[in-house]
């Protein structure tokens, strides 16, 4: 492998692939955290609803408990709708899948690094094409996600 090929491969890995890997990892973690927070908060709201309902039912308890037993489930439903609308789980999975696919391309890059001459050029091309294909595939998934969310909002499930 020539010095120029080595420089290109190092630059491409650092500035294109590894940079994107960091972005995918950050976004995946962010959406997974948002999803977990929404689930836990919904569970807490439902538990508080049960407590408020029991308090309100006990000999016509305080009015605040009755109000909370109506308000908290509505809040939990709104939070669940928010979680579904933003598709936190799906977005996290999209980024995780792209991240995993990029991890698999590392072997192609290392293989290219070990070869010489014209064969190195072909392997570098294969590596770059594979990485770029993963990026295009990740981008194309967003159109599908938007269409899916639109169908869900329109009630078309």
C-alpha positions as CSV (number, residue, x, y, z in Angstrom):
1,X,0.0,0.0,0.0
2,X,1.4,3.4,-1.0
3,X,1.8,6.3,1.5
4,X,-1.0,8.2,-0.3
5,X,-3.3,5.2,0.1
6,X,-2.4,4.9,3.7
7,X,-3.0,8.6,4.3
8,X,-6.4,8.5,2.5
9,X,-7.5,5.4,4.5
10,X,-6.4,7.0,7.8
11,X,-8.2,10.3,7.0
12,X,-11.3,8.5,5.7
13,X,-11.5,6.4,8.9
14,X,-11.0,9.3,11.2
15,X,-13.0,12.0,9.6
16,X,-15.8,10.0,8.0
17,X,-16.3,6.7,9.6
18,X,-15.2,7.2,13.2
19,X,-16.8,10.6,13.3
20,X,-20.1,9.1,12.2
21,X,-19.7,6.2,14.6
22,X,-19.5,8.7,17.4
23,X,-22.6,10.5,16.2
24,X,-24.6,7.3,15.8
25,X,-23.5,6.2,19.3
26,X,-24.4,9.5,20.9
27,X,-27.9,9.6,19.2
28,X,-28.7,6.0,20.0
29,X,-27.9,6.5,23.6
30,X,-29.8,9.8,23.7
31,X,-33.0,8.2,22.2
32,X,-32.7,5.1,24.4
33,X,-32.4,7.4,27.5
34,X,-35.5,9.4,26.4
35,X,-37.5,6.2,25.8
36,X,-36.5,4.9,29.3
37,X,-37.4,8.1,30.9
38,X,-40.8,8.2,29.3
39,X,-41.5,4.6,30.3
40,X,-40.4,5.1,33.9
41,X,-42.3,8.4,34.3
42,X,-45.4,6.8,32.9
43,X,-45.1,4.0,35.4
44,X,-44.7,6.4,38.2
45,X,-47.7,8.4,37.1
46,X,-49.8,5.3,36.9
47,X,-48.7,4.3,40.4
48,X,-49.5,7.7,41.7
49,X,-52.9,7.4,40.0
50,X,-53.6,4.2,41.9
51,X,-52.6,5.8,45.2
52,X,-54.7,8.9,44.5
53,X,-57.7,6.7,43.5
54,X,-57.5,4.7,46.6
55,X,-57.2,7.8,48.7
56,X,-60.2,9.4,46.9
57,X,-62.3,6.3,47.2
58,X,-61.7,5.9,51.0
59,X,-64.9,7.4,52.4
60,X,-65.0,10.2,49.8
61,X,-61.5,11.4,50.7
62,X,-60.0,14.7,49.8
63,X,-61.0,16.4,46.6
64,X,-57.4,16.8,45.6
65,X,-57.1,13.0,45.4
66,X,-60.1,12.8,43.1
67,X,-58.7,15.5,40.9
68,X,-55.3,13.7,40.8
69,X,-56.9,10.4,40.0
70,X,-58.4,12.0,36.8
71,X,-55.5,14.2,35.9
72,X,-52.6,11.7,36.3
73,X,-53.9,9.1,33.8
74,X,-54.4,11.8,31.3
75,X,-50.9,13.0,31.8
76,X,-49.6,9.4,31.5
77,X,-51.5,9.0,28.3
78,X,-50.1,12.2,26.9
79,X,-46.6,11.0,27.8
80,X,-47.2,7.7,26.1
81,X,-48.4,9.5,23.0
82,X,-45.3,11.7,23.0
83,X,-43.1,8.7,23.3
84,X,-44.9,7.1,20.3
85,X,-44.9,10.3,18.3
86,X,-41.2,10.8,18.5
87,X,-40.5,7.0,18.0
88,X,-37.6,7.0,20.5
89,X,-37.2,3.2,20.3
90,X,-37.3,3.2,16.5
91,X,-34.8,6.0,16.2
92,X,-32.4,4.4,18.7
93,X,-32.6,1.1,16.8
94,X,-31.9,2.9,13.5
95,X,-28.7,4.4,14.9
96,X,-27.7,1.2,16.6
97,X,-28.2,-0.8,13.4
98,X,-26.0,1.7,11.5
99,X,-23.4,1.6,14.2
100,X,-23.3,-2.2,14.2
101,X,-23.0,-2.3,10.4
102,X,-20.1,0.2,10.5
103,X,-18.4,-2.0,13.0
104,X,-18.5,-4.8,10.6
105,X,-16.8,-2.8,7.9
106,X,-13.7,-2.3,10.0
107,X,-12.5,-5.7,8.8
108,X,-12.7,-4.6,5.2
109,X,-10.6,-1.5,6.0
110,X,-8.0,-3.5,7.9
111,X,-7.8,-6.0,5.1
112,X,-7.2,-3.2,2.6
113,X,-4.4,-1.9,4.8
114,X,-2.6,-5.2,4.6
115,X,-2.6,-5.4,0.8
116,X,-0.4,-3.8,-1.8
117,X,-0.6,-2.3,-5.3
118,X,-3.7,-2.4,-7.4
119,X,-5.4,-4.8,-5.1
120,X,-5.2,-2.3,-2.3
121,X,-6.9,0.3,-4.5
122,X,-9.8,-2.2,-5.1
123,X,-10.1,-3.1,-1.4
124,X,-10.1,0.6,-0.4
125,X,-12.8,1.2,-3.0
126,X,-14.8,-1.7,-1.6
127,X,-14.4,-0.4,2.0
128,X,-15.4,3.2,1.1
129,X,-18.4,1.9,-1.0
130,X,-19.6,-0.3,1.9
131,X,-19.3,2.6,4.4
132,X,-21.1,5.0,2.1
133,X,-23.8,2.4,1.4
134,X,-24.4,2.2,5.2
135,X,-24.8,5.9,5.4
136,X,-27.2,6.0,2.5
137,X,-29.2,3.2,4.0
138,X,-29.4,5.0,7.3
139,X,-30.6,8.1,5.6
140,X,-33.3,6.3,3.6
141,X,-34.7,4.8,6.8
142,X,-35.8,8.3,7.8
143,X,-38.3,8.6,5.0
144,X,-39.8,5.3,6.0
145,X,-40.0,6.4,9.7
146,X,-41.8,9.6,8.7
147,X,-44.2,7.7,6.6
148,X,-44.9,5.2,9.4
149,X,-45.5,8.0,11.9
150,X,-47.8,9.8,9.5
151,X,-49.9,6.6,9.0
152,X,-50.1,6.1,12.7
153,X,-51.2,9.7,13.3
154,X,-53.8,9.3,10.5
155,X,-55.1,6.2,12.3
156,X,-54.0,3.9,9.5
157,X,-51.8,1.7,11.8
